[in-house]
Amino acid sequence: MRAAVLTQFGAPLTVREVPDPEVGGGEVVVEVLAACVAPYAAEVFSGERNYPLVPPVVPGVGGVGRVVHVGPDATRLRPGDLVWCDSTVRSRDDALTPDITLQGWSSRGEGGARLARYLHDGSFAELMRVPTENVFPLPAAAGDDPARWAALGVHVIPYGGLLAGGLAAGETLLVSGATGNLGSSAVAVALAMGAGRVVAPGRNQASLDLLANRFGPLVRPVPLTGDEAGDRAAMSAAADGPIDMVIDLLPPNAPSSAARTAAMTVREYGRVVLMGGVGMLGGDDLALPYPWIMRNSITVRGQWMYPRTANVGIIRLLASGTLDLATERVRSFGLSAVNEAVTYAASHGGPFDRTTLTPPAR
């Protein structure tokens, strides 16, 4: 098969022939129809983000595909099935604290690194080997436009954070980082889940306008100035009532002060979910006041990615049309143009911009 290979950090990806993956017990081999190219992929491949990838490696985070082979223990999946391949792989030998790797992308700790050495390659290829439990059936409609459905891999991330925070219908949510690729997705997913109001702070006025125009009065955009007290007051005023939950999806280059300002708008007994990259490339720690957390009974939790069941939930939201993919801007590239795709994605990382690889059918 052909695959795009990262041979070393800082070098362009090389498209070349590599051996076809072989299916084993507990595994599925899938023909990749479409895979999302993250806006920050260039930062990963350059080494700027210091991800624990070990070249040579086929990168790529999940994708839409068709089952080619199934292992002997698969009871429902069949060759030809249209599926979503989730990249978040969990070890099977510890139910309470499983090690995690993002197949073809990243990992957590030594246990995650061991998983990554086995499930080494991602979706920038014609074929991909995936654990059986990471393969989820898609509705037939997804086969008409797999490149558009590959955005599932973006939407499932904030969906996992909203589930972790227990977002309930009618609640007011503040999305820290709302004008980014993941943050804007959080706005859309929250409304699909029944949020009564979403406060959307950001510095990019064009992106704030896009959110307001797309979702109407349910979204309250707030231009940020960088002044903590002033921005906190503006966000609280925009909510026009208590803010039940804050989700932070700011990127690594954002200051911790921005995350703190947003978090401290939450009401007494409110919840704060941290999913962004603040501090991962250095900088100040997130300093939330102990007395404020304790006296206001605030719940603060981190959430890396999402539970397996979130894949089923987000597919249902998409299949029902509650979460609409039709208005997203999708640009597709063939596998041979993978480096063009990475460059394009880096300059088109705004709200609802998607870049996908669509390897040709074998």
C-alpha positions, 0 to 999 in steps of 0.5 A: 500500500501507499502511505505518507511517512514522517521519516524525521521531524522537520522533513516533509512527509514522504509518500511511498510503498509500505507493507500492508497491515495484517489483521490479528485477534482483536483488530480490524484492517480498514481502507481509509476513505478520508482522514482529517489533517489538523490545523496544527499538523505542521507544528507536530511534524516540525517537532515544535510541539514535541509530540512523542512520535517515533519516526519513521511513522505513518501519522494521522488521527483516525478517519472514515473507511471501509472494513477490509479484514476483521479478526476472528473475535469480531462478531458484528463487523463485516468486510465492506462496512462503512466505519469511523476509526477512533484513534484513541487507543486504551490498554486492555489490561487495566480497567481503572487507569488504562494507558492511552495512545493516539494512534499515529499521533501522540501518547501518555507516559511509558505505557502509552509509548508501549502501545504506540510501538505496537499500534504505530501507524495512523490514517495517512495511508491507504490501509490502517490497522485498528483495534476492534473496539475502536471501529464504529459503524456509520450511517450509509449517508456518510459514504456519500461524502466521507471527507465531510464526515471525517470532521467527526474526529474534531467534534468528538473531542469537545463532545467528550469534554462536555460529557465530562462536565455534565452539560445539561439541556438549558444550561449556559456554557462558556467556551474558552478558545471559542474562535479556534478550530476545536473551540468553535466545534464546542459551540456547535456541539453544545447547542446540539446537546441543548445548551440554552446559551453559549458565551464565546470569547475570542480575539478574532472579530471575524470568527466571533461574527461567524459564530454569531451569524451561524447560531443567532442569539443563542451565542453571545460573542465577547471580544477579549482585550487581555485585561483580566478584570475587564474581560471577566466582567464582559463575559459575565455580562454577556451570559445575562445570568449564571454560567453553569460550566466553562470548557477550556480549549485554548492552544499551547501558545495561549497565556494561562491568564486567558484560561484563568479569566474564563474559568473564574466566570463560572457560578458557585457549584459550577464546573470547569473542564480543561482540555486545551494545551495551555502550558504544554510548551512552557509558560506560567502554570494555571493559578486558580485561587484556592479560596475561590475554588473551595468557598464556591464549591467549584469542580475543576477537572481535566479531560484528555480526549473522550470515552469510547462511548462518545463516538457513538453519541457524536455519530448519532448527533451527526446522523440525526442532523442535530449537529450539521456538517453541511455548512462546513468548508471542506478541502480535500487532497489526495495522498500524493499531495499530503504536504500541500494538505498540511500547509493548507491546513495550517493557514485554514484553521478557523471555525468550521474549516476542514482539511482532509486526505482522501487516499484513492480506492485500491 
